[in-house]
Amino acid sequence: MNSADGAAIVVGVDGSEPALRAVRLAAVEADLRRRPLRVVHAFIWPLLRVPVGPPTAGPPGSGLRQQAEDVVARAVAEAEATRPGLRTTGEIIDGEASAVLLGETPTAAMIVLGDRGLGGFTALLVGSVAVQVATYADCPVLVARGEERTDGPVVVGVDGSPPSRSAVDFAAEEAASRGTALHAVHAYRYPTPARPGDIQPLVYDQDALRDEEQRVLTESLAGIAQRHPDLPVTRETVRDRPVPTLVEASRRAALVVVGGRGRGALTGLLLGSVSHGLLHHSACPVAVVRAPQ
């Protein structure tokens, strides 16, 4: 996470109900982390050369620009009602939503989004903006989906990869700030190939594999007890596919945290299959954390 002094939690809004859910979640995050909240609305109409002022024969308070200002004002009011006294600002930025929000990521502590916005197709479980921002962001991305719970642990998916280690650090901070437990889950099915393109062995020692996967989980949690001595930590190693395992864990969690790409991800995929699956199917909010570049 960007640890620069004053780095804000940034939430993208478009006037939809999922965006307002994201605002409430972002307000809680900003309050927990004692950071300001920045509400951002991407205003695409000037790029399309569409008139944005009030129509010639229309009332003074109409027009696309005024609608955008209303969206931001409503979101700021929602944040202040959720966490009174929170330092909250709002801004309209000309541009397409994904580009505008990605432009915020180098200086943001976190980006928070709804799972779908006004432009979402009803057949899609998660919107394209959320997927694109989670794929390319330079900071953690938190997507408001599923149930908003104040209880339950922070669940983190672990596989030993650099993004997974970043996810563990982020999840530990989240759990500590929320005053809840950290539950680390490592799901595996077969031995992991040593290099991309290697085939899986047809014969292997299942006991040795279990011991190796438990070691991966233990090493991934190294240092957490020293940095967060009062944090309750539980661990679980499961022989199953990661996505259904984490989706099941999300039914009892306040938050699920995953890395952007894990050790099983194809090199051509910037967003790994596990993080993509959680964004679509988690029963609670999901944070996607990429390894530092």
C-alpha positions in Angstrom: 0.0 0.0 0.0 1.1 3.5 -0.7 2.2 4.8 2.8 2.8 8.4 1.8 1.5 10.8 4.4 -2.0 12.0 3.6 -2.6 9.4 0.9 -6.4 9.1 0.5 -8.8 6.3 0.2 -10.3 6.9 -3.3 -13.8 5.8 -4.2 -15.3 5.8 -7.7 -18.9 6.8 -8.0 -21.4 7.0 -10.8 -24.7 7.5 -9.0 -25.6 3.7 -8.9 -26.6 1.9 -5.7 -23.4 -0.3 -5.9 -21.4 2.9 -6.0 -23.1 4.1 -2.8 -22.3 0.8 -1.2 -18.7 1.4 -2.2 -18.9 4.8 -0.6 -20.0 3.4 2.7 -17.3 0.8 2.6 -14.7 3.4 1.7 -15.8 5.7 4.5 -15.3 2.9 7.0 -11.9 2.1 5.6 -10.8 5.7 5.7 -12.0 6.0 9.3 -10.2 2.8 10.3 -6.9 3.9 8.7 -7.3 7.6 9.7 -7.0 8.7 6.1 -9.0 11.2 4.1 -11.6 10.0 1.7 -11.6 11.3 -1.9 -14.8 10.8 -4.0 -14.1 10.7 -7.7 -16.6 10.8 -10.6 -15.4 10.1 -14.1 -17.1 12.5 -16.6 -16.9 11.0 -20.0 -19.2 13.3 -21.9 -16.7 16.1 -22.9 -14.6 13.4 -24.6 -17.6 12.5 -26.7 -18.2 16.2 -27.6 -21.6 16.1 -26.0 -22.9 19.5 -24.6 -22.7 19.3 -20.8 -24.4 22.6 -19.8 -28.1 23.2 -19.3 -30.2 23.0 -22.5 -31.1 26.4 -24.0 -34.7 26.0 -23.1 -34.1 24.1 -19.9 -33.9 25.1 -16.3 -30.6 26.5 -15.0 -30.0 23.5 -12.8 -30.2 20.9 -15.5 -27.5 19.5 -17.8 -25.0 16.7 -17.6 -22.5 18.6 -15.6 -25.0 19.4 -13.0 -26.0 15.8 -12.8 -22.4 14.9 -12.2 -22.1 17.4 -9.5 -25.3 15.9 -7.9 -23.7 12.5 -8.0 -20.6 13.6 -6.2 -22.6 15.7 -3.6 -24.8 12.7 -2.8 -21.8 10.4 -2.4 -20.0 12.9 -0.1 -23.1 13.2 2.0 -23.4 9.4 2.2 -19.8 9.2 3.4 -20.2 11.9 6.0 -23.4 10.2 7.2 -21.6 6.9 7.5 -18.6 8.3 9.4 -19.4 11.8 10.8 -16.3 14.0 10.9 -14.5 12.1 8.2 -12.4 14.4 5.9 -14.1 14.0 2.6 -13.7 15.7 -0.7 -15.2 15.2 -4.1 -14.0 15.9 -7.6 -15.3 15.5 -11.2 -12.6 14.4 -13.6 -13.1 14.4 -17.4 -12.4 11.0 -18.8 -13.4 7.3 -19.1 -14.0 5.6 -15.7 -11.2 3.0 -15.8 -8.6 5.5 -17.0 -9.6 8.2 -14.5 -9.4 5.7 -11.6 -6.2 4.2 -12.7 -4.8 7.7 -12.8 -5.5 8.0 -9.1 -3.7 4.8 -8.1 -0.1 6.0 -7.9 -0.9 8.4 -5.1 -3.9 6.6 -3.4 -3.8 4.4 -0.4 -6.6 2.3 -1.8 -9.2 2.4 -4.6 -12.8 1.3 -3.6 -15.4 0.4 -6.2 -18.8 -1.1 -6.5 -19.1 -4.4 -8.2 -21.2 -3.0 -11.0 -22.2 0.5 -12.1 -24.8 2.2 -14.2 -23.2 0.9 -17.4 -23.1 -2.8 -16.2 -24.8 -5.5 -18.2 -27.3 -7.4 -16.1 -25.7 -10.7 -17.2 -22.3 -9.7 -15.7 -21.7 -10.5 -12.1 -18.9 -7.9 -11.8 -18.4 -4.8 -14.0 -15.6 -4.2 -16.5 -14.4 -1.1 -14.6 -13.8 -3.1 -11.4 -11.9 -5.8 -13.3 -9.8 -3.3 -15.2 -8.8 -1.3 -12.2 -8.1 -4.4 -10.1 -5.9 -5.7 -13.0 -3.7 -2.6 -13.4 -3.9 -0.5 -10.2 -0.7 0.5 -8.4 -2.5 0.2 -5.0 -4.9 -2.3 -3.4 -8.4 -2.3 -4.9 -11.4 -3.0 -2.7 -14.6 -4.1 -4.5 -17.9 -3.8 -2.5 -19.8 -6.9 -3.3 -21.8 -9.5 -1.3 -22.9 -8.8 2.3 -21.5 -5.9 4.4 -20.5 -7.6 7.7 -19.0 -6.0 10.8 -18.1 -9.4 12.3 -16.2 -12.3 10.8 -12.5 -12.7 10.1 -10.4 -11.2 7.3 -9.7 -14.2 5.0 -6.6 -14.2 2.9 -5.8 -16.6 0.1 -2.2 -17.8 0.3 0.0 -19.6 -2.4 3.5 -18.4 -1.6 3.8 -16.1 -4.6 5.0 -12.4 -4.3 1.4 -11.1 -4.8 0.2 -13.5 -2.2 2.8 -12.3 0.3 1.7 -8.7 -0.3 -1.9 -9.8 0.2 -1.0 -11.4 3.6 0.6 -8.2 4.8 -2.4 -6.1 3.6 -4.9 -8.6 5.2 -3.0 -8.5 8.5 -3.2 -4.7 8.6 -6.9 -4.9 7.8 -7.6 -7.5 10.5 -5.6 -5.5 13.1 -7.4 -2.3 12.2 -10.8 -3.9 12.4 -10.1 -5.7 15.6 -10.8 -9.1 14.2 -9.0 -12.3 13.4 -6.9 -13.2 10.3 -7.7 -16.5 8.7 -5.1 -17.7 6.1 -6.3 -20.3 3.6 -4.0 -22.2 1.3 -5.8 -24.5 -1.2 -3.9 -26.8 -3.6 -4.6 -29.8 -5.7 -1.4 -31.0 -7.4 2.3 -30.2 -7.2 3.1 -26.8 -8.6 5.3 -26.9 -11.7 8.8 -25.5 -11.0 8.7 -23.4 -14.2 6.1 -22.1 -16.6 5.4 -24.8 -19.1 6.5 -27.7 -16.9 4.0 -30.6 -16.8 2.7 -32.0 -13.5 4.2 -35.3 -12.4 1.9 -38.3 -12.8 3.1 -39.9 -9.7 4.0 -38.1 -6.4 4.1 -38.6 -2.7 0.8 -37.2 -1.3 2.1 -36.9 2.3 5.2 -35.1 1.1 3.0 -32.8 -1.0 0.8 -32.0 2.0 3.9 -31.2 4.1 5.3 -29.0 1.4 2.0 -27.1 1.0 1.8 -26.6 4.8 5.3 -25.2 4.7 4.2 -22.7 2.0 1.5 -21.5 4.3 3.8 -21.2 7.4 6.4 -19.3 5.5 3.9 -16.9 4.0 2.8 -16.0 7.5 6.3 -15.5 8.8 6.8 -12.1 10.5 3.0 -11.5 11.1 3.2 -12.3 14.8 6.1 -9.9 15.2 4.4 -7.0 13.4 0.9 -7.7 14.9 1.5 -9.5 18.2 -2.1 -9.2 19.4 -3.6 -10.4 16.1 -5.4 -13.8 16.3 -4.3 -15.9 13.3 -5.8 -19.2 12.2 -4.6 -21.2 9.2 -6.2 -23.8 6.9 -4.6 -26.0 4.3 -7.2 -27.6 2.0 -6.8 -30.0 -0.9 -9.3 -28.4 -3.3 -9.5 -25.7 -5.9 -8.8 -22.2 -4.6 -11.8 -20.3 -5.9 -14.6 -22.5 -4.4 -12.6 -22.8 -1.2 -12.3 -19.0 -0.8 -15.8 -18.4 -1.9 -17.0 -20.8 0.9 -14.8 -19.0 3.4 -16.2 -15.6 2.2 -19.7 -16.6 3.5 -18.5 -16.1 7.0 -15.9 -13.4 6.4 -15.9 -9.6 6.7 -13.4 -9.4 3.8 -11.5 -11.7 1.5 -8.0 -10.6 0.3 -6.2 -12.1 -2.7 -3.1 -11.4 -4.7 -3.5 -10.1 -8.3 -1.7 -13.1 -9.7 -0.5 -16.2 -8.0 2.0 -18.9 -8.7 -0.5 -20.9 -10.8 -1.4 -17.9 -13.0 -0.7 -18.0 -16.7 1.9 -15.5 -17.7 -0.4 -13.8 -20.2 -3.0 -13.0 -17.5 -2.5 -9.8 -15.6 -5.4 -10.7 -13.2 -5.1 -14.2 -12.0 -7.9 -16.8 -12.2 -8.4 -16.8 -8.4 -8.7 -13.1 -8.0 -11.0 -12.9 -11.0 -13.1 -15.7 -9.6 -13.4 -14.0 -6.2 -14.5 -10.7 -7.8 -17.3 -12.6 -9.5 -18.5 -15.0 -6.8 -17.4 -13.8 -3.3 -20.1 -13.4 -0.7 -18.4 -10.4 0.9 -16.1 -7.5 -0.2 -12.9 -8.5 -2.0 -9.5 -6.7 -1.9 -7.1 -7.4 -4.7 -3.4 -6.7 -3.9 -0.6 -6.7 -6.5 3.0 -7.2 -5.6 5.2 -4.1 -5.6 6.7 -3.5 -9.0 
